[in-house]
């Protein structure tokens, strides 16, 4: 098992191992990762074991400079970070106090559930009937900006700059990525789940800090709400940051080529151009 002793993972070595894993066909997750409870991330853990990446390897990229990111072909979204460190500007409670709106089922309490990415505020608003009662507070009024790697700014259409969040700890893990798409069957996160590799891409060197944003790949979600238990403060589940990517391989490659300086298809084919 040559791959267990590799310390310096290069693109050709990664390609060789990916093709070996693909040749295995359907792989049972629990054969490579101890199953404890239903978890959407089980396949990603199994693939890391198939590359001899130990569990709890959070500090450094998985394969030399490359981080492994795995996504089912039925999904277009995965979580990059659940909670980001506040850096400057308004903190989450201040944002909640200013932009929260009454809960539909219990108006004496407020909530702020808004998902957004990059928006060009010079373009018309896209609000619809779902935004009723949230004027100035729905996701269409917020936007992400980035000038420095790992520093993400939140802006408001009318109020301008709100705050800066620190994602530097995960930014290095998306600069160089082995992005694997898998087919899966027998139930997401279940002990019986199996997967096989559908495609694999090497993404190398992000063009600029805001390129992820302007291509609609990096998104933020506010998740804050009041209840009797937490009142008057909200329960703050953190600013979730998620990566949104197309499901089809051709669309992935097209979009990734606009974000990363190199997008190399290593499976089902291998191209160095």
Order of alpha helices (4+ residues) and beta strands (2+ residues): alpha-beta-alpha-beta-beta-beta-alpha-beta-beta-beta-beta-beta-alpha-beta-beta-alpha-beta-beta-beta-alpha-beta
